[in-house]
Amino acid sequence: MRIAVTGSIATDHLMTFPGSFGDQLIAEQLDRVSLSFLVDDLQIRRGGCAANIAFGMGCLGLRPILVGAVGNDFADYRSWLERHGVDCGSVHISETQHTARFLCTTDDQHNQIASFYTGAMAEARLIELQPVVDRVGGLDLVLISPNDPDAMLRHTDECRQRGIPFAADISQQLARMEDEQIRQLVDGAAYLFSNDYEKGLIEQKTGWSDAEILSRVAVRITTLGPKGAVIDRAGEPSIQVAPAPELGKADPTGVGDAFRAGFMSGLAWGLPLERCGQLGNLTATHVLERVGGQEYELGQQGFLGRFGAAYGAGEAEEIAEYIRCHYA
């Protein structure tokens, strides 16, 4: 199964605030917030939604096709991704802009305040999918993750026109995009990803009820943080997917991307939706245990061992033939 992952490719600047953001807010003055947080730590990591997702899929043994826009400072990052199984042959290189930057501060409750500088990502709207199709010999699924808004709309429209199934993952761009644009991104998706907060926001901004959205998408996947995930289809009972226990909590940045990486990998292998959700949860847990979205390693035996401990030996045996992690 050939899967293209479209979206942001960025450098993450991750900072830690040793307190709670909520303690610094005055309820009567939320309309004029003016705050500065003295942080204890700064770590610079490789990131971007599409790059994080593609990295996770590559680590699990697939070869996803990364589609996005970067600056001419991408050489080292490209080498890193290619060494981890990612096809970077369809990444657009800007002649004038730097690769995007994500700046995020996390408090001790794992709440986050973040900003995103677009940079070269704005040129993603120039990318057409047909040359990607021609280069790799066809696409079976395109994941449209957070990106330049015009690029997300263009990729969605092109998928519809060319009959390519697509997965919608609006997440961080829900705050930026207009209601009609969100309806365009959702309608007709084979898969719709969001967390539980974003689920409500999608319903609010589209004006569609949960049932209406399920009539417009084939599968809706909602992540629930420490409660795992739920998978819904019209006319079918919900599939509740328990979380995979973590060994510790370091930083939540990139956890949602890793869930998508595991889930999409399961789809590529033709596994049942429940198994896809379990793969997503365990991959996400590996990210939660590290600072940065691409700082984890997946060992085949270790991954299968943790999967079996979380979901059962029979379930682990079911995925064993597919898991081809890059690290032993």
Buried (B, 14 or more C-beta within 10 A) or exposed (E): EBBBBBBBBBBBBBBBBEEEBEEEEEEEEEEEEEEEBEBEEEBEBBBBBBBBBBBBBBBBBBBBBBBBBBBEBBEEBBEBBBEBBBBBEBBBBBEEBBBBBBBBBBBEEBEBBBEBBBBBBBBBBEBEBEEBBEEBEEBEBBBBBBBBBEBBBBBBBBBBEEEBBBBBBBBBBBEEBEEEBBBBBBBBBBBBBBBEEBBEBBBEBBEBEBEEBBEBBBBBBBBBBEEBBBBBBBEEEEBEBEBBEBEEEBBBBBBBBBBBBBBBBBBBBEBEBBBBBBBBBBBBBBBBBBBBBBBBBBBBEBBBEBBBEBBEEEBBEBBBEBBEBBEE
